[in-house]
Amino acid sequence: MSHPLIESSITFFYTHNLDTSARFYEDVLGLELWLDQGSCRIYRVSGDGYVGLCQSSDTKTPLTNKQSNVIFTLVTQQVDEWFNYLQQRGVKFEKLPELNKKYNIYHCLLRDPNGYLVEIQRFEAPSGGV
């Protein structure tokens, strides 16, 4: 028996400053605003994949412990092009584009305004694979 159909996915991140986060995802990453719910904004990443930003109701609690366990990965064949595009917009990278032999990926890493790790990566095709 197969499981019921999943139509799309949304990954939600909490933020202390929704406007600052929205500017990053809209103006820097260039994502399309799909739905504005007031205290949450949902952006189309690709096809049926979305990321949501929600205003945290507790602005005194730091988000730091929560971001360290999350990596938001954008998969593209154009890692270097994204690196150049974002670097021109003043984005500081934690890791410059490089080949990760362990996982056979080419990637770079940056942080969004809330400290969430954003990875831009492509899978390097294994022999007979992807």
C-alpha positions in Angstrom: 0.0 0.0 0.0 1.5 3.4 -1.0 1.1 6.5 1.1 -1.3 9.4 0.1 0.0 12.0 -2.3 2.0 14.9 -1.1 1.3 17.9 -3.3 4.0 20.4 -2.1 6.2 21.3 0.8 6.8 24.4 2.9 9.7 24.9 5.3 9.0 27.5 7.9 11.5 29.7 9.7 10.8 32.0 12.6 12.2 35.5 12.7 12.3 38.4 15.1 12.1 40.9 12.2 9.8 39.8 9.4 10.5 42.8 7.2 14.3 42.3 7.3 13.9 38.6 6.5 11.4 39.3 3.8 13.8 41.8 2.1 16.6 39.2 2.2 14.4 36.4 0.6 12.7 38.8 -1.9 15.5 41.3 -2.8 18.7 39.3 -2.3 17.6 35.7 -3.2 14.9 37.0 -5.6 12.2 34.6 -4.4 8.6 35.2 -5.5 6.2 36.0 -2.7 3.4 33.4 -3.1 1.2 34.2 -0.1 1.3 37.0 2.5 -0.6 36.0 5.7 0.4 39.1 7.6 2.6 37.5 10.3 3.9 34.8 7.9 5.0 35.2 4.3 5.5 32.2 2.0 7.8 32.2 -1.0 8.0 29.9 -4.0 11.5 28.3 -4.2 10.8 26.0 -7.1 7.9 24.1 -8.6 5.9 23.1 -5.6 8.6 23.8 -3.0 8.2 26.8 -0.6 9.8 28.5 2.3 7.8 30.4 4.9 8.9 33.2 7.2 6.9 33.8 10.4 7.2 36.6 12.9 8.2 35.1 16.3 5.8 36.2 19.0 8.6 36.0 21.5 11.1 38.7 20.4 13.2 38.3 23.6 14.2 34.7 23.0 17.2 34.4 20.8 16.8 32.1 17.8 20.5 31.1 17.9 20.1 27.6 19.3 17.4 26.8 16.7 19.3 27.8 13.6 22.3 25.6 14.2 20.3 22.5 13.5 18.8 23.7 10.2 20.3 24.0 6.7 18.0 25.4 4.0 19.5 24.0 0.7 18.8 25.4 -2.7 19.7 22.9 -5.4 21.0 24.3 -8.7 23.5 23.5 -11.4 24.6 27.2 -11.2 26.4 27.4 -7.9 29.1 29.7 -9.1 26.6 32.0 -10.8 24.6 32.2 -7.5 27.8 32.9 -5.6 28.7 35.8 -7.9 25.1 37.1 -7.9 24.9 37.1 -4.1 28.4 38.4 -3.6 27.5 41.4 -5.8 24.6 42.1 -3.4 26.9 42.2 -0.4 26.2 38.7 1.0 29.1 37.4 3.1 29.7 33.7 2.7 30.8 31.2 5.5 32.1 28.8 2.9 33.2 29.7 -0.7 32.1 27.4 -3.5 34.0 24.1 -3.2 33.8 20.4 -3.9 32.8 18.3 -0.9 34.2 14.9 -1.8 32.5 13.1 1.1 29.0 13.9 -0.3 30.0 14.4 -3.9 28.5 17.9 -4.0 29.7 21.3 -5.1 28.4 24.0 -2.7 28.8 27.2 -0.8 27.3 28.4 2.5 25.9 31.7 3.8 23.5 32.8 6.6 20.2 34.7 6.3 19.5 37.7 8.6 18.3 35.3 11.4 21.4 33.2 11.3 19.9 30.2 9.5 22.4 28.4 7.3 21.6 28.6 3.6 23.4 26.2 1.3 23.6 26.5 -2.5 24.6 23.2 -4.0 24.6 20.9 -6.9 25.0 17.1 -6.9 28.0 15.8 -8.8 26.7 12.9 -10.9 28.2 9.6 -9.7 28.9 7.0 -12.4 25.6 5.8 -13.6 23.7 8.1 -11.2 21.8 11.3 -10.9 
